[in-house]
Amino acid sequence: MNRFLNKLKLKHFIIFMLIALIVFFAILLLFGFFYAPSKIEGKSMENTIYDSDWLIIDRTKIKIDQLEYGDIIIMRGEPKKFTLLKFLNDSQFAKHFLPSAIGEDWIKRIVTVEGDVVELLNDSIHVNGVRLIEPYIKERNSTYDIGLIKFPYIVPENEFFIMGDNRLGSYDSRNIGSIKSEEIIGTSNFRIWPLTRFGKFD
């Protein structure tokens, strides 16, 4: 009888471990390919996103026909680096699956899309001759021409004009021009930390 009970317990244990492994790999797949937690570094998106906020990055919405005005995007910057586990820096698997800070990558907002004519008039953005209403920016009338881009600027095909919400502290399309759609690696509109600001944002 004891032998039978032991076999039953072992069988249940094996089934439990198999289920746990399936769940583990399902979560790994989900967060590795479709979603990922990332810590924000920098103040270019205040007052929407703050330094040290943790966001969920959605890697599914990256095609040009899925992106639109106002979307917050993450674009590829310098290669990611681990500071503590430096031996992982040569592993593409680790860089893809393990959470790391968005310091090298950029997080900005899509301001205009392909074909738009962008102008900076009276410290505000005008798109196709109409002033853009931007309730999300940190300070009103603070969008200065700070880079090498000459305005009016026509956004090329398959590209986006991006800016940080903190216009006085953002390096963006005013400096480098519009970005190609293939440079975008994800979007975000959900914060997981701190808990006082947990949830969706615009």
CORGI-V392706 format. One record per backbone hydrogen bond with DSSP energy under -1.0 kcal/mol. NH is the residue of the N-H (numbers start at 1). CO is the residue of the C=O. E is the energy in kcal/mol with one decimal. If there is no record, write none. Layout:
nh=(NH | NH)
co=(CO | CO)
e=(E | E)
//
This chain:
nh=(5 | 6 | 7 | 8 | 9 | 10 | 11 | 12 | 13 | 14 | 15 | 16 | 17 | 18 | 19 | 20 | 21 | 22 | 23 | 24 | 25 | 26 | 27 | 28 | 29 | 30 | 31 | 32 | 33 | 34 | 35 | 36 | 38 | 40 | 41 | 46 | 48 | 49 | 52 | 53 | 54 | 55 | 56 | 57 | 58 | 59 | 62 | 66 | 70 | 71 | 73 | 74 | 75 | 76 | 86 | 88 | 89 | 91 | 95 | 96 | 97 | 98 | 102 | 103 | 106 | 108 | 109 | 110 | 111 | 112 | 115 | 116 | 118 | 119 | 121 | 124 | 126 | 127 | 128 | 130 | 132 | 138 | 143 | 144 | 146 | 149 | 153 | 155 | 159 | 160 | 161 | 163 | 166 | 167 | 169 | 173 | 175 | 176 | 177 | 179 | 181 | 183 | 184 | 185 | 186 | 187 | 188 | 191 | 192 | 193 | 197 | 198 | 199 | 201)
co=(1 | 2 | 3 | 4 | 5 | 6 | 7 | 8 | 9 | 10 | 11 | 12 | 13 | 14 | 15 | 16 | 17 | 18 | 19 | 20 | 21 | 22 | 23 | 24 | 25 | 26 | 27 | 28 | 29 | 30 | 30 | 57 | 55 | 53 | 102 | 43 | 45 | 45 | 40 | 50 | 193 | 38 | 190 | 36 | 187 | 34 | 60 | 63 | 110 | 68 | 108 | 186 | 106 | 183 | 84 | 85 | 86 | 88 | 91 | 92 | 93 | 94 | 39 | 101 | 75 | 73 | 163 | 71 | 161 | 161 | 155 | 113 | 153 | 126 | 124 | 121 | 119 | 130 | 117 | 127 | 125 | 165 | 123 | 142 | 144 | 174 | 118 | 116 | 156 | 179 | 112 | 109 | 44 | 165 | 166 | 162 | 172 | 172 | 173 | 160 | 158 | 180 | 181 | 74 | 74 | 58 | 72 | 199 | 54 | 54 | 194 | 195 | 191 | 189)
e=(-2.3 | -2.5 | -2.3 | -2.3 | -2.6 | -2.4 | -2.6 | -2.4 | -2.4 | -2.6 | -2.4 | -2.5 | -2.5 | -2.4 | -2.4 | -2.6 | -2.4 | -2.4 | -2.6 | -2.4 | -2.6 | -2.1 | -2.4 | -2.4 | -2.4 | -2.6 | -2.9 | -1.9 | -2.3 | -1.7 | -2.1 | -1.4 | -2.4 | -3.2 | -1.3 | -1.3 | -1.9 | -1.9 | -2.7 | -2.1 | -2.4 | -2.8 | -2.4 | -3.5 | -3.3 | -3.5 | -1.1 | -2.1 | -2.8 | -1.9 | -2.4 | -2.9 | -2.2 | -2.7 | -1.2 | -2.2 | -1.8 | -2.0 | -1.9 | -1.6 | -2.3 | -2.5 | -3.4 | -1.5 | -2.4 | -2.2 | -2.7 | -3.0 | -3.0 | -1.5 | -3.2 | -1.9 | -3.4 | -2.5 | -2.2 | -1.2 | -2.9 | -3.0 | -2.8 | -1.7 | -3.2 | -2.4 | -1.9 | -1.3 | -1.1 | -1.4 | -2.7 | -2.6 | -1.3 | -2.3 | -2.1 | -2.2 | -2.5 | -1.3 | -2.0 | -2.3 | -2.3 | -1.9 | -1.8 | -2.9 | -2.2 | -1.6 | -1.5 | -2.8 | -1.1 | -2.2 | -1.8 | -2.7 | -2.7 | -1.4 | -1.8 | -1.2 | -2.7 | -1.8)
//
